[in-house]
Amino acid sequence: MKKAFYIILILILTSCVHQKKAEQDIKIDTVSVQTKTKDLLEKEEIVPIGTGRITTIADGFDVQQVNLWNSTESNRTINCYLLNGDKVKILKDEDPYYFVQAVNKNYCRGYCMKGFIIKD
């Protein structure tokens, strides 16, 4: 009886370990797909939907620079920043953000709040 109990226990534990490994593999694949998608987006040529320039004035306060973020999610990181008057191409409208690309700075593109863009 003890032997049967130990065999069942080992089978259950082995099953749990394999399931956990499969879940980790799925998470790794998901991250890999997200990274590849981000890389493609960065290389993708997007037709601008407008142009504008940066204003660093928000609610009567000068923030000095406007950060361009890699996403609109809470765990985002800063790609680059722009200064007052910098010209941008507006590539996407993702309310309340614009996805923009700086006109005079290579590889400087990202999301910023619409309030920091004065459209032409």
FENKAPE-V733260 format. One record per residue. N is the residue number from 0. PSI is psi in degrees with one decimal (none if undefined). Layout:
# FENKAPE-V733260
n=(N	N)
psi=(PSI	PSI)
This chain:
# FENKAPE-V733260
n=(0	1	2	3	4	5	6	7	8	9	10	11	12	13	14	15	16	17	18	19	20	21	22	23	24	25	26	27	28	29	30	31	32	33	34	35	36	37	38	39	40	41	42	43	44	45	46	47	48	49	50	51	52	53	54	55	56	57	58	59	60	61	62	63	64	65	66	67	68	69	70	71	72	73	74	75	76	77	78	79	80	81	82	83	84	85	86	87	88	89	90	91	92	93	94	95	96	97	98	99	100	101	102	103	104	105	106	107	108	109	110	111	112	113	114	115	116	117	118	119)
psi=(-44.8	-41.0	-43.2	-41.2	-46.2	-37.8	-45.0	-42.5	-44.4	-42.0	-42.4	-47.1	-42.2	-41.6	-43.7	-41.9	-44.8	-38.2	-43.7	-42.1	-42.6	-40.9	-40.4	-40.8	-40.0	-43.0	-42.7	-43.5	-39.5	-45.1	-41.3	-43.8	-42.7	-41.0	-44.6	-39.5	-43.3	-43.2	-42.1	-41.8	-40.9	-30.5	-19.7	137.1	115.5	134.3	124.2	144.9	-0.3	-179.6	165.5	-170.2	157.0	137.9	133.1	5.7	121.1	123.3	39.5	7.0	134.2	114.0	-2.0	-40.9	153.8	123.1	139.4	122.1	155.0	-15.3	178.8	4.6	164.0	-22.7	32.0	165.3	161.1	126.6	-46.6	-177.5	158.7	157.6	166.9	128.1	-12.6	135.6	144.0	154.5	131.1	116.6	-34.8	149.3	109.1	74.0	125.9	23.7	157.4	143.5	116.5	162.2	131.1	140.3	-41.2	10.0	116.5	138.5	17.2	98.6	151.0	-172.6	139.7	159.2	143.6	-29.2	-16.5	5.5	128.3	111.5	144.4	none)
